[in-house]
Amino acid sequence: MNAAIAYQETAVTTQTKGGLIVLLYDGAICFLKKAGQCIGQEDIAGRNRNIGRARNIIFELNSTLDLDRGGSVAQNLRSLYNFIWRYLGDANIKNDTRMLKEIIAILDNLRQGWEEITRHTQSTRLPKSRAL
């Protein structure tokens, strides 16, 4: 097994739920940046592939929402993910980097929020050190 693949698998399997969500946002952002580069290079297949991968991540984030426990926050995320999924389809059809940048900004904002939640959750779970 390739060392890089082993490292990636370990990084994913040892993440908290919040950490996994941050990784998913990272992946979607990365794919959309690649799609933007593909538009600049007139690589239609690459644009299509990368936007499709980002849409798959958005679909996964959407499908794992717990609407019963998440209440209005989960409902709002569902609406936002549905919007993003449709908007990315339009961006793909229109070959529009501006639209991709708008979604990247939204995802980056969500990513930062989840990163902060994860950091806060982890710091409250860590055992307090005892003075010697």
TADAPE-V680367 format. One record per helix or strand. SS is the DSSP state (~ for helix, > for strand). FROM is the first residue (numbers start at 0). LEN is the number of residues. If there is no record, write none. Layout:
BEGIN
<<SS	FROM	LEN> <SS	FROM	LEN>>
END
This chain:
BEGIN
<<~	2	11> <~	16	24> <~	43	20> <~	66	28> <~	96	29>>
END
